[in-house]
Every structure is written in structure tokens, then in C-alpha cells.
């Protein structure tokens, strides 16, 4: 896997380029030896490891665009004034080894960098650097490694439930930097086990109130609640219902987050904040104009709006789901009969505009817990209906409409689609619950109008370059 192993050698020298994210100037160029030799260098390298998450091929654009345009949530208005030709292959699911997600190299880039940091933490205690300081760095690295592996396995492998024991091919689990390594694919079960192990270790060692200093957005770095929230999601995807509910409850009960209200959601103002201090955001990717990965040249804001390319639109299928008094229906901007999500309208900081990408937020925790309880989990004082109503009552103008909410797992799924639309959830929700994809408001290739569960396209093809340099990799079936 020479592509990302080679990157390993330069990762720590080039990672620290996100000057808008860091309040203090990062170390921009130095050797690995110098970077790894001191706590200060390791601290800067860890901060820099967040930067690739904002790349176009990850949360900067593609990860969201791909998994919304692949479902009934998205529509490309082909032939309209908002059709630059971008996103055609995403919308029509035209994939092969040479035309696939570019996440692979970025995610393993992050994994290599944080592995380098963790391999060099030992012995760095000084009178000014405590064991807890080092543990905090390690916890951040474990969180980033877990998120990278999780997004990789969601992208390049069939859902966890594809086989009864999740023994189908996943992605390589990489825990050490080795320039000669050509790792084979671990099973999906093994990848999930490592993700959970990393997150539970991170939870156990991070300082309870630790938040990285010197950053512009405290929600864009790891915290104990971000770790717990990601654990809730991972447990939900792997159908470990009680653990999913328990970890969602930890986040909810922390008291550090509060549900957005109708007033907060009006005009999508809460999605346009530069650095949210309160509200629902648990973890997000910070939009920065000087990010060295340049994700905003064709990022989410220009792709999802009438003032940019406008290729990534919202479908009538999605719009029809919102009741008249549901404020979430107003989280879309309309022009000439075309709709776009307003969740990426930007922060008014650059041209093209910048936006943050929310990865984890409070309403998901209520929905995770509700779904887990609908599948048998038990949480004292809680039930499916009350958790769904907690979300819904903060989304409608008339509280009497809460009576419309049911308490079945199907009700949870329906609420998830409305609440988490255009945040890269629905595609994965369909896959992990064995539901097919079908869209009515669709103007693309006939073969992409629907997709039965279990089709090979539920897993993206592994990039050709990786297959060429690593003989131990096996391509996904059907490509």
C-alpha cells in the first residue's frame, strides 16, 4: 500500500497547515525527527492531523455529496441552469476502480500521522508535561484513527449486517507505521472491533474536561463527549443496541449540549455559525480558507447553492416529507423550482464561501437511543416515544402535532431521514437496516433510480492505484 505508506514519511511535515483552525501558528515545515522529539512537536502534529478531514474528498464535500445524491434526498437538476456537469457520476452511481471515492488516501494519511504520534509519546514527560497531557494527545489520536477507519469501512465495504457475523471484507486495519507493509483487508467485524477498542481506550484516558487549546473552534477537536457520541453511532451500526443507547445517554446526560429550537433553525442560522459555543454540535469539521487541502474551491457551499455551481440539489421526494409546520422544511433554499439544503450556506468569510460540516450532534443521540430502545435496549426513565418527541417538539411550531409521532422503529427511521438529511446519514441508515434505495423525483440513468439492498454498489470500489501497489488487496465484488 505504498501510496499511503510513502505519505507517512511526510505526513507530519505537511499536516500542520490549517492556520485558521489553530489560533497559534502551526509548525509548517520540519523533519519527522524534530517533530517527534518533543511534546511541543507531537502536540502540533496532533493538531495538524485534523486538517485532512476538511479535504474535498472527505468532509469538505464528497463524503456528504456522494451519500446524499445516492439517495432519494438528492437530485441533480440535469439540463437546468444549475448543471455544471459536476456530480453526474455520483448521482448516477457510475463507479469503477478508476472512478471511486478519494477517501482512501486521505483517511490512511490521517491514520499514518496519528500512529506516528502515538509511537513516540513514551518518555516525553517533563516537569511541565504530565502523563495526563500525553494521554490527552493519545486520546485525540485514537479518536481520529477510529473515525478514519470507521469512514473507510463504511465507504469501501458492505454494511456490517451484510453477513451474519460481519466476516465479509472490510479495509486494512493499520496500527503501526511500516514502509514495507502491504496489508490485506481485515473483516468488517475486525475493523469495527478496532474502532471500538480505540474509542473506549480514548474515553478511559482523556481528561474529563479536556479541550485542545489554541483552536478557533472547540467543537472541531476531540472531547470525551465526541468520543462517546461516535461510540454510540458505531454500536448502532453494529446492532449492539444496549451499548448504543448507553453511550447516547452519556452524551445527553452530560448537560453540555442543548436541542436547537424552531427559532434556532429559522434561516439555518445555527448551521452558519463560525464556532458554536452552545447548541447541538458535538463534533464538526471547521471550514478554513487557508486549509492546505483547499477543500472549498468546489466545496459544499458552492456545490449546494444557487450562487455557486448548484449541482447538488434536494429532491421533491425529500421536500414532501416535511409537514407544513415543520421548520426543517425551511432548511432548503429555492430558486426557479430548484431546492438546495441550507445547511451549507456558508459563514460569509470567503468567496467561494466557507462552511463547517457537522459530524456529530445532540439530536442524533436521541435518535440513536430511540432506535436502540425500539430494538430492545432499556434506559431507565426513557422510551422511544419520548425521545422522538424531544426531537419533534423542537422542530414544529404547534406542539399539538407531537401526537403524530409513533413509537416503532419505522417511526425512528422516518424521523432520522427528516432530521439528519444532508448530513451523510441516510445512505448508511438504509444499508445498515437492510432497506433498498428508491427514488421517484429522479432524472438520471434508469439503472440508478433504485438499488436493491445487497447490490455491489453499497460498497465503493477500492481505488485502482491501491490494487496496483498492494498485491494483498482484493477488489470488491462486482467491480
FENSULNOR-V960387 format. One record per helix or strand. SS is the DSSP state (helix for helix, strand for strand). FROM is the first residue (numbers start at 1). LEN is the number of residues. If there is no record, write none. Layout:
BEGIN
ss = [SS | SS]
from = [FROM | FROM]
len = [LEN | LEN]
END
This chain:
BEGIN
ss = [helix | strand | helix | helix | helix | helix | strand | helix | strand | strand | helix | strand | strand | helix | helix | strand | strand | helix | strand | helix | helix | helix | helix | strand | helix | strand | helix | strand | helix | strand | strand | strand | helix | helix | strand | helix | helix | helix | strand | helix | strand | helix | helix]
from = [2 | 22 | 32 | 39 | 51 | 62 | 74 | 88 | 96 | 99 | 103 | 126 | 129 | 131 | 160 | 169 | 187 | 188 | 215 | 218 | 224 | 241 | 262 | 281 | 300 | 313 | 316 | 326 | 327 | 332 | 338 | 357 | 362 | 384 | 396 | 399 | 409 | 426 | 437 | 446 | 450 | 456 | 464]
len = [13 | 1 | 5 | 10 | 4 | 8 | 2 | 5 | 1 | 1 | 16 | 1 | 1 | 26 | 3 | 1 | 1 | 18 | 1 | 3 | 14 | 13 | 10 | 5 | 4 | 2 | 4 | 1 | 4 | 4 | 4 | 5 | 13 | 9 | 1 | 6 | 12 | 7 | 2 | 3 | 2 | 3 | 6]
END
